[in-house]
Amino acid sequence: MGKTTYKRLKGSQSMRQRLLLATLSSTPILIEDIRADEMLPGLRPHEISLLRLFEKVTDDCVIEINETGTKFKYKPGIVMGGRNLVHDCGVSRSIGYFLEPLVVLGLFAKKPLSIRLKGITNDSRDPSVDTFLSTTLPLLKRFGVPSEGLVLKIESRGVPPRGGGEVLFSVPVIQCLTAVNWIDEGMVNRIRGVAFTTRVGVQHGNEMIYAARGIFNRLLPDVFIFSDHKTGPQAGNSPGYGISLVAETTSKCCISADTTISYGRQDEAGEFEEEDKKELTPAADVGEQLASVLLEEIKRGGVVDSTHQGLLFLLCALCPEDVSKVRVGMLSPYGIETLRNIKDFLGVVFSINADPLTGTVILKCLGCGLKNLSRKVS
């Protein structure tokens, strides 16, 4: 064996994407200066949990972290997948943080992946599991991922600070993705959503639905928001409520937005924030505010909302050596960071053209031609 050459990177930004792209491109990486100047230097609990998750679904990967956690080496292994896996995501970030890299990783595994994730299902920082179900999974199907075997089942909900949620996630293996030409946004023809409540009165959910419908019913008739009231073990360990909305268009695009209201979560030092005396936002205001956020996302244009730009660009770059063309609204900071990481690891460069008539941006790229070589051929 020759000496391993590591790609040197700095800082804690884009940790998820760097690990994902390093694994898919089989590039060993060395990340230095991880919050070296902060009061609490080094990797955060959710980042260590993410490394452990990558370790679970791959075989023969090597992770070396220094004593302070400000530097680590990651040598990727073969993505194995597997059934009946279990991972505790902790309570510093929600399950949505772990799902995004996991779904792409699972597609290129040797065997179909089936994993139980425990932790926070809904929070105000990461996309919720409801959004993942209503928007992210249909986005994958656009790229030729089969519906059979692509399942996300919410078994119990958990909100900050103490979580207690649980989801069962399965993803099939594919040979390669399919390039897309996806620039037709269409017109919004229906709104769907879920308003959930855990360990609080069911009226909170009804108030959110009523307030959101009050805005949407002026604009279109086909609005349906489900109520999901959880009690007992299915309600997790903390009280909270929230709403996830998705606008579906005539060309089958899904534009989503979600939020969750709960008490404070653990801070970086591992202590709970003193927010128990804090007044929570009234449920009616939450419904109204999120309806406005969704309308803002629709106004921006594009075939996906701003939170899904990163995943969209990543899937385009992983396509066969064929041209993919997509339309998005104004590029989000996360989307821009994704484009840089894709260029860095995969060598795929997007051509970006603004469309002044609609205020949107059209991106084109030639895929890197990634094939799943470890998949068992039937």
Disulfide bonds with the S-S distance in Angstrom:
none
